[in-house]
Amino acid sequence: MLLTGVTGFVGAHLLNELLHRTGSRVHCVVRARDDGSAQARVDAAMAEYGLAPVDTGRVRAYAGDLAQDRFSLPEELYTRLASSVDVVVNNAASVSAAQSYGTIRGANVTGTHHVLRFAARTRLKRVHHISTLAVLLADDPVARQGLEARISGRPEARLRSSGYWLSKWVAEQLVNTAAERGLPVTIHRLARVSGHSSTGAWARGDFWNRILGGGLRIGALPDTRWADRFTPVDHVAAAVVELMLQPRSTGKVFHIADTPVVDIADIARWLSETGHPVGILPWEQWVKEVASDPDNPMALLIPHLRQGVSGRASDVLPSEEQNVDCRRFREALDSTGITFPAPGPALFGRYADALGLPSDHPETTAGSAL
Ligand SMILES: NC(=O)c1ccc[n+]([C@@H]2O[C@H](COP(=O)([O-])OP(=O)(O)OC[C@H]3O[C@@H](n4cnc5c(N)ncnc54)[C@H](OP(=O)(O)O)[C@@H]3O)[C@@H](O)[C@H]2O)c1
């Protein structure tokens, strides 16, 4: 199979899960100088998230760029892969909320177009497209009801306010067209992918990881209505790979999001219960405190947040008030034992511990005394 975005947070965990659950060889296109550096980047990603090193007999990394024609691979290699691969996981994307549509279109839209073209070349390949619940912000009855189905309609203003969300919506439209033309595709719409449920390892640049890290540094979270669905990355990878292994998932859309919405007040309470005391500060005061702490992980985002943000969740996060139907996902995973852990003190205490910040939690205090 071909897996894209393997040097990223979700991709590294998908690779780990695929290697455990299948006997497949996995080919990876990685932005790098040469194939050796591409392989080194895969190894570094696995190490960064505390995952087992990959067996190079099963995982091959090639230097390439999805935004370029033929992934910028040599013609002979591209043709060989196109005739030997039978499944493609289109996971790569530029996920920066701060970048414009024009900046990330190459990776997210052109990249998807190239992946679909690859999937149709020589032999039809099954495609698993990794998307986001944010596409439900479209002006479309299916989207408004939050259904696990293809979305047409038009992107509404809020969706268009983010280049990233818009690019993921456009990418889904390309996938829909490919499906209508006979390509066997499955769409997996992810919620917030949070840290690993055991180790707490989480993408450093993630918005919520920055909020937790930044909030713990100053002992306060902002008084906002920010809320989200938190799905630990190891459970997301297990769910997506399980769905990939089910032949009946072809042609379907799944919401990998079967967990309740939690808000910032819940999180503050859970952190405090596990010995990471945080209060709640009024928005303006919180922003001021963060801005005066240059090493704060949120400091970088302050200019972005100040632009018209009044602390309303809808300004920066898509999913807190949306209808999100997960019935198909739940049915498909019924009896597999794969579920999401209930969000609560255990999970968020682990995230705080993984951030390695000051705590009066007995275990952490003992550990840091060594
Ligand atoms: N994390 C979440 O909470 C979340 C939520 C909903 C949906 N998703 C979806 O999940 C997928 C993975 O996200 P993530 O959080 O794992 O992001 P990430 O950590 O930033 O990883 C993105 C990956 O895509 C690769 N990539 C980007 N542009 C590329 C290009 N032109 N050619 C080749 N590779 C390219 C990156 O390579 P480099 O290392 O070279 O940059 C990296 O490996 C995305 O499709 C995203 O939309 C994520």
The ligand as an ORCA input file, in Angstrom:
! r2SCAN-3c Opt
* xyz 0 1
  N      -4.521     16.360     13.903
  C      -5.848     16.584     13.911
  O      -6.428     16.965     14.962
  C      -6.661     16.354     12.672
  C      -8.054     16.583     12.736
  C      -8.830     16.364     11.594
  C      -8.230     15.898     10.433
  N      -6.881     15.693     10.396
  C      -6.293     15.222      9.134
  O      -5.352     14.199      9.419
  C      -4.303     14.221      8.441
  C      -2.956     14.231      9.141
  O      -2.859     15.387      9.968
  P      -1.704     15.537     11.068
  O      -2.327     16.189     12.251
  O      -0.981     14.260     11.242
  O      -0.754     16.626     10.363
  P       0.844     16.742     10.412
  O       1.382     16.195     11.679
  O       1.165     18.168     10.075
  O       1.316     15.817      9.212
  C       1.076     16.167      7.881
  C       1.879     15.237      6.999
  O       1.599     15.568      5.615
  C       2.844     15.701      4.935
  N       2.754     16.591      3.785
  C       2.228     17.834      3.726
  N       2.369     18.331      2.491
  C       2.994     17.375      1.752
  C       3.439     17.302      0.405
  N       3.262     18.328     -0.460
  N       4.061     16.169     -0.019
  C       4.261     15.142      0.830
  N       3.865     15.148      2.115
  C       3.251     16.266      2.574
  C       3.769     16.276      6.007
  O       5.104     16.137      5.565
  P       6.293     17.068      6.141
  O       6.762     16.361      7.370
  O       7.276     17.072      5.046
  O       5.690     18.416      6.412
  C       3.398     15.376      7.174
  O       3.977     14.112      7.040
  C      -4.553     15.448      7.574
  O      -5.188     15.045      6.382
  C      -5.495     16.303      8.414
  O      -6.316     17.126      7.607
  C      -6.083     15.908     11.488
*
